[in-house]
């Protein structure tokens, strides 16, 4: 596999599927994937059963709440939860978007593309689709909003 830092991703094809062109908000509202074009993205791989994930999520929420109002940044949750109920319960605490739990094909593809070997994992992608870092958890944990 090529170094992920050298790969440019098309956000629409990355986050959608032939059956789905939207992401979810925790209120069930659907957001078109193409509305993310030109934004910096954080792809947040996490799960409710993961202790380190549950400890990191509030930190990411703080950074997101400070940065997202500028309009050029969005986080997309990619769950590793094993059932819809766990996903919905955990996602209800998150202010950002998510790949629907039902779309396991896209979730698995993203895990492979971003070489996720453990969670929490935060891949940061710039507005052109280039991976800035796969170590977003460490960057945000250490620098907070300054890491953005």
C-alpha positions as CSV (number, residue, x, y, z in Angstrom):
1,X,0.0,0.0,0.0
2,X,1.2,3.5,-0.8
3,X,2.1,5.8,2.1
4,X,-1.3,7.2,3.1
5,X,0.2,10.7,3.3
6,X,0.7,10.6,-0.5
7,X,-2.8,9.5,-1.3
8,X,-5.5,12.0,-2.4
9,X,-9.0,10.9,-1.6
10,X,-12.2,12.0,-3.3
11,X,-14.5,12.8,-0.3
12,X,-17.7,11.9,-2.1
13,X,-16.5,8.5,-3.2
14,X,-14.8,7.9,0.1
15,X,-17.8,8.5,2.3
16,X,-20.7,7.4,0.2
17,X,-21.8,4.2,-1.4
18,X,-23.8,3.3,-4.5
19,X,-26.9,3.0,-2.2
20,X,-26.2,6.1,0.0
21,X,-25.1,9.7,-0.7
22,X,-25.6,11.0,2.8
23,X,-24.2,10.9,6.3
24,X,-26.2,11.1,9.6
25,X,-26.4,13.6,12.4
26,X,-27.3,12.2,15.8
27,X,-30.9,13.5,15.5
28,X,-31.3,11.3,12.4
29,X,-31.0,14.2,10.0
30,X,-29.3,13.3,6.7
31,X,-26.5,15.5,5.3
32,X,-25.4,15.1,1.7
33,X,-21.8,13.9,1.4
34,X,-21.1,16.4,-1.3
35,X,-21.6,19.2,1.2
36,X,-18.2,18.2,2.7
37,X,-16.3,19.1,-0.5
38,X,-13.6,21.6,0.2
39,X,-13.7,21.0,4.0
40,X,-11.0,19.6,6.2
41,X,-12.1,16.3,7.7
42,X,-11.4,14.2,10.7
43,X,-12.4,10.5,10.3
44,X,-13.0,9.3,13.8
45,X,-12.8,5.5,14.2
46,X,-14.2,4.6,17.6
47,X,-16.7,2.4,19.6
48,X,-18.7,2.5,22.7
49,X,-17.1,-0.6,24.2
50,X,-13.6,1.0,23.9
51,X,-12.5,2.7,27.2
52,X,-9.8,4.9,25.6
53,X,-12.3,6.0,23.0
54,X,-14.8,7.0,25.6
55,X,-12.1,9.0,27.4
56,X,-10.9,10.7,24.1
57,X,-14.3,11.6,22.7
58,X,-15.1,14.5,25.1
59,X,-11.7,16.0,24.2
60,X,-12.5,15.8,20.5
61,X,-16.0,17.3,21.2
62,X,-14.3,20.3,22.8
63,X,-12.0,20.8,19.8
64,X,-14.9,20.3,17.4
65,X,-17.1,22.8,19.1
66,X,-14.4,25.4,18.9
67,X,-13.3,24.7,15.3
68,X,-16.5,23.6,13.5
69,X,-18.3,26.9,13.6
70,X,-15.7,28.4,11.2
71,X,-17.4,26.1,8.6
72,X,-14.3,24.5,7.1
73,X,-14.0,21.4,9.3
74,X,-16.2,18.4,9.9
75,X,-15.7,15.1,11.8
76,X,-17.2,11.8,10.5
77,X,-17.6,9.0,13.0
78,X,-16.8,5.5,11.7
79,X,-18.1,3.1,14.3
80,X,-16.7,-0.2,15.3
81,X,-19.7,-1.0,17.5
82,X,-21.3,-4.4,17.0
83,X,-25.0,-3.4,17.1
84,X,-27.2,-0.5,16.2
85,X,-28.3,0.2,19.8
86,X,-24.7,0.6,21.0
87,X,-23.9,2.8,18.0
88,X,-26.9,5.1,18.5
89,X,-26.3,5.4,22.3
90,X,-22.6,6.4,21.7
91,X,-23.3,8.6,18.7
92,X,-25.9,10.5,20.6
93,X,-23.1,12.2,22.6
94,X,-21.3,13.4,19.4
95,X,-22.1,16.7,17.6
96,X,-20.7,15.6,14.2
97,X,-21.7,13.3,11.4
98,X,-21.5,9.5,11.0
99,X,-21.4,6.7,8.5
100,X,-24.7,4.9,9.1
101,X,-24.3,1.8,11.2
102,X,-26.1,-0.2,8.5
103,X,-23.3,0.6,5.9
104,X,-20.7,-1.9,7.2
105,X,-19.2,-2.1,3.7
106,X,-18.1,1.5,3.7
107,X,-17.0,1.3,7.3
108,X,-14.8,-1.7,6.5
109,X,-13.4,0.0,3.4
110,X,-12.5,3.1,5.4
111,X,-10.8,0.9,8.1
112,X,-8.6,-0.6,5.3
113,X,-7.9,2.6,3.5
114,X,-6.8,4.4,6.6
115,X,-4.9,1.3,8.0
116,X,-6.8,1.4,11.3
117,X,-5.0,-1.1,13.6
118,X,-6.6,0.1,16.9
119,X,-9.1,2.6,18.2
120,X,-9.5,5.4,18.9
121,X,-8.0,6.4,15.6
122,X,-8.4,9.9,14.0
123,X,-7.3,10.5,10.4
124,X,-7.1,14.1,9.4
125,X,-7.7,14.9,5.8
126,X,-7.2,18.4,4.2
127,X,-9.6,20.2,2.0
128,X,-8.0,18.6,-1.1
129,X,-8.5,15.1,0.2
130,X,-4.8,14.6,1.2
131,X,-4.2,12.8,4.5
132,X,-2.5,15.2,6.8
133,X,-2.0,12.6,9.6
134,X,-3.3,9.3,10.9
135,X,-2.2,10.3,14.4
136,X,-5.0,12.7,15.1
137,X,-5.7,11.3,18.5
138,X,-2.2,12.0,19.7
139,X,-2.2,15.5,18.1
140,X,-5.5,16.5,19.6
141,X,-4.7,14.9,23.0
142,X,-1.4,16.8,23.2
143,X,-2.3,20.1,21.5
144,X,-6.0,20.4,21.7
145,X,-7.4,23.0,19.4
146,X,-3.9,24.2,18.6
147,X,-3.4,20.8,16.9
148,X,-6.0,21.8,14.4
